Amino acid sequence: MKITIREPESAITHFIALMLAMSAAMSLLAKAGLSGNIVTVCAMMVFMDSMAFLYSASMLYHATNVKQITVKNIPAAWPHDDLYPNCRLLHAGMPAGFR
């Protein structure tokens, strides 16, 4: 079985950015910890976690050969106006103020 990378340039650059973000996270969290403000530390943790997640997801997206979802894959029987097929029954039982 031959393993291929779909877009190697993008996958490699996003991997490098992930490594740089993780190394910067340590110094930024240390600086936030010196401030003594727990809100600053929590905000920095959320920011760095989201940045790591973004680069990881982007790297995996560019590295893998995933079959794209197309309009042909969606069954024609699915209703286009409702999130759930019995949604009209749900709305029929609600009071008028909630519709």
Phi and psi in degrees as a GROMACS rama.xvg file:
@    title "Ramachandran Plot"
@    xaxis  label "Phi"
@    yaxis  label "Psi"
@TYPE xy
-94.2487  126.732  LYS-2
-99.1503  125.888  ILE-3
-123.673  153.326  THR-4
-104.092  128.343  ILE-5
-64.4074  -52.4847  ARG-6
-130.296  86.8349  GLU-7
-64.2942  -35.637  PRO-8
-63.2495  -46.9411  GLU-9
-67.4938  -39.7826  SER-10
-63.998  -41.7464  ALA-11
-69.0697  -43.9139  ILE-12
-66.5764  -34.8986  THR-13
-73.7399  -29.2925  HIS-14
-67.7973  -41.379  PHE-15
-63.2527  -42.7048  ILE-16
-63.6436  -36.2157  ALA-17
-63.3859  -44.3436  LEU-18
-64.9447  -40.3602  MET-19
-65.6891  -38.9078  LEU-20
-65.7943  -39.3066  ALA-21
-68.8429  -35.9864  MET-22
-72.097  -34.7818  SER-23
-71.7685  -25.9839  ALA-24
-61.8201  -37.8892  ALA-25
-63.1265  -47.5362  MET-26
-70.7101  -36.6347  SER-27
-68.229  -38.7873  LEU-28
-68.8132  -35.2123  LEU-29
-65.9029  -42.0384  ALA-30
-66.1856  -38.6015  LYS-31
-67.7383  -33.9566  ALA-32
-67.8013  -31.3905  GLY-33
-70.4369  -21.8339  LEU-34
-70.1345  -24.8355  SER-35
80.2747  2.19619  GLY-36
-98.9952  118.309  ASN-37
-66.8821  -30.4921  ILE-38
-66.2269  -39.2026  VAL-39
-65.2563  -41.1639  THR-40
-65.4811  -45.3014  VAL-41
-65.0655  -40.8272  CYS-42
-63.9694  -40.5542  ALA-43
-67.3754  -37.0141  MET-44
-65.067  -42.1962  MET-45
-65.038  -42.9602  VAL-46
-62.971  -46.1484  PHE-47
-69.9208  -35.9988  MET-48
-64.9342  -42.0853  ASP-49
-68.1692  -34.7847  SER-50
-67.4169  -41.2026  MET-51
-65.159  -40.8801  ALA-52
-63.8745  -42.1265  PHE-53
-60.6726  -50.4527  LEU-54
-67.9921  -35.2187  TYR-55
-65.8347  -45.6797  SER-56
-64.7284  -41.0752  ALA-57
-67.2342  -39.9087  SER-58
-63.1109  -45.2064  MET-59
-65.8806  -36.1483  LEU-60
-62.9466  -45.0637  TYR-61
-76.5303  -21.4363  HIS-62
-88.8509  -26.2683  ALA-63
-101.984  153.007  THR-64
-96.9596  87.3615  ASN-65
-99.5433  135.384  VAL-66
-66.617  128.084  LYS-67
-74.6858  143.195  GLN-68
-81.3116  124.45  ILE-69
-116.198  172.288  THR-70
-64.3161  -29.0153  VAL-71
-67.1154  -25.7415  LYS-72
-78.2487  -15.5721  ASN-73
-88.9091  122.903  ILE-74
-62.5401  143.077  PRO-75
-72.1061  -16.9888  ALA-76
-76.9428  -14.0509  ALA-77
-68.1784  136.522  TRP-78
-71.6516  141.12  PRO-79
-94.6544  -12.1627  HIS-80
-104.607  -7.00704  ASP-81
-124.566  146.367  ASP-82
-77.4748  -28.1779  LEU-83
-135.366  138.627  TYR-84
-58.0383  -32.8056  PRO-85
-94.8551  24.2687  ASN-86
-63.9219  -34.7862  CYS-87
-65.5585  -36.3772  ARG-88
-65.6465  -37.4377  LEU-89
-64.5684  -45.0628  LEU-90
-69.0336  -30.1398  HIS-91
-66.9454  -28.6717  ALA-92
-88.7504  -3.66575  GLY-93
-85.2724  151.458  MET-94
-63.367  159.464  PRO-95
-63.6604  -29.9099  ALA-96
-71.2226  -17.1062  GLY-97
-98.868  1.16689  PHE-98
